[in-house]
Amino acid sequence: MEVLYFKWECPTNDEKYIIGALCKKDNKYYFKLSKNHVEEAEKNGFSMFTIPFTDFDKIYESDTLFSIFKVRIPNLKTYDEDEMKFLLEDLGLDHFDEMKYLEKTKGKLLTDHFILEKEK
C-alpha cells in the first residue's frame, strides 16, 4: 500500500500539519482525515472549508484519484513523446504513476498551502 500524508503548511509559521492520509491499494484510492491533527491546524488558521472531505469517521474510497489531488498532476494528454520522456527523466521514473508523481513533486500548487509527503 502506498501512503502519502496530506499536509497543510501554515502561511504564518511555516509549520506542517497532517490533515489526512491518501492511500492507494489494488488500484483504488483511499483518504482518511486525521481529527487530532486537523484540530491542531485549525488553531493555527486552517479551515475545513478548503477541502472536500468532512467526515472524520469515514474512509473515503474511489476508483480514480480524488479531484483535490488530481489537479496537482499535469494533463498528460497535452504532452508529446519528448516532453513525456523529459518529465519521466526529470522525476527519475521509468513510467508515469500518479502517486509517484505526487510524492516527487509534493503536489505543490501556487494557489494553496497543501503538500503531500511520505512519512519521515
C-alpha positions in Angstrom: 0.0 0.0 0.0 1.3 3.4 -1.0 0.7 6.2 1.6 1.2 10.0 1.3 0.3 12.4 4.1 -1.8 15.4 3.0 -0.4 18.3 4.9 -1.3 22.0 5.3 1.6 24.4 5.6 0.7 27.3 7.9 1.5 30.5 6.0 2.3 32.4 9.2 4.6 29.9 11.0 5.6 27.5 8.2 4.7 24.5 10.3 3.2 21.5 8.6 0.0 19.9 9.9 -1.2 16.5 8.8 -4.7 16.8 7.5 -5.1 13.2 6.4 -3.6 10.3 4.6 -4.0 9.4 0.9 -3.5 5.7 0.2 -3.5 3.6 -3.0 -4.0 -0.2 -2.8 -5.1 -2.6 -5.5 -5.8 0.4 -7.9 -8.2 2.1 -5.5 -7.6 5.3 -3.7 -8.5 6.0 -0.1 -8.4 9.1 2.1 -8.9 9.4 5.8 -8.9 12.7 7.8 -6.8 12.9 11.0 -9.1 14.6 13.6 -6.4 15.4 16.2 -4.1 16.9 13.6 -6.9 18.9 11.9 -8.0 20.4 15.2 -4.4 21.5 15.9 -4.2 23.0 12.4 -7.5 24.9 12.9 -5.9 26.5 16.0 -3.4 28.0 13.6 -5.7 29.2 10.8 -6.6 26.1 8.8 -10.3 25.9 7.6 -12.1 22.6 6.7 -13.9 24.7 4.1 -10.8 24.4 1.9 -11.1 20.7 1.4 -13.9 18.4 0.1 -13.7 15.9 3.0 -15.8 16.5 6.1 -16.4 13.2 7.9 -13.7 12.2 10.4 -15.2 8.7 10.8 -15.2 7.8 7.2 -12.6 6.3 4.9 -13.3 7.8 1.5 -12.8 5.4 -1.4 -12.6 6.0 -5.2 -11.5 4.2 -8.3 -9.9 7.4 -9.5 -7.7 9.9 -7.8 -9.8 12.4 -5.8 -10.1 15.8 -7.5 -8.2 17.8 -4.9 -5.2 15.6 -5.7 -5.9 15.2 -9.4 -5.5 19.0 -10.0 -1.9 18.6 -8.8 -1.0 16.4 -11.8 -0.3 17.7 -15.3 -2.7 16.9 -18.1 -0.6 14.2 -19.8 -2.8 14.4 -22.9 -1.0 17.7 -23.8 2.5 16.1 -23.6 4.2 14.9 -26.8 6.6 11.9 -26.6 9.7 14.1 -26.0 8.0 16.1 -23.2 6.8 12.9 -21.6 10.3 11.4 -21.8 11.8 14.6 -20.2 9.2 14.6 -17.4 9.9 11.0 -16.5 13.7 11.5 -16.6 13.4 14.7 -14.5 11.4 12.8 -11.9 13.6 9.7 -12.1 10.7 7.5 -13.1 10.5 4.8 -15.8 6.8 5.2 -16.3 4.2 7.7 -15.1 2.4 6.9 -11.9 0.1 9.4 -10.1 1.2 8.6 -6.6 4.9 8.6 -7.5 4.4 12.0 -9.3 2.7 13.4 -6.2 5.5 12.0 -4.0 8.3 13.5 -6.1 6.6 16.9 -6.6 4.8 17.0 -3.2 1.8 18.0 -5.3 2.6 21.7 -4.7 0.4 24.4 -6.3 0.9 28.1 -6.2 -2.8 28.5 -5.3 -2.9 26.8 -1.9 -0.8 25.7 1.1 -1.1 21.9 0.8 1.6 19.3 0.1 1.8 15.5 0.0 4.7 13.7 1.7 5.7 10.3 2.7 6.2 9.6 6.4 9.7 10.6 7.5 
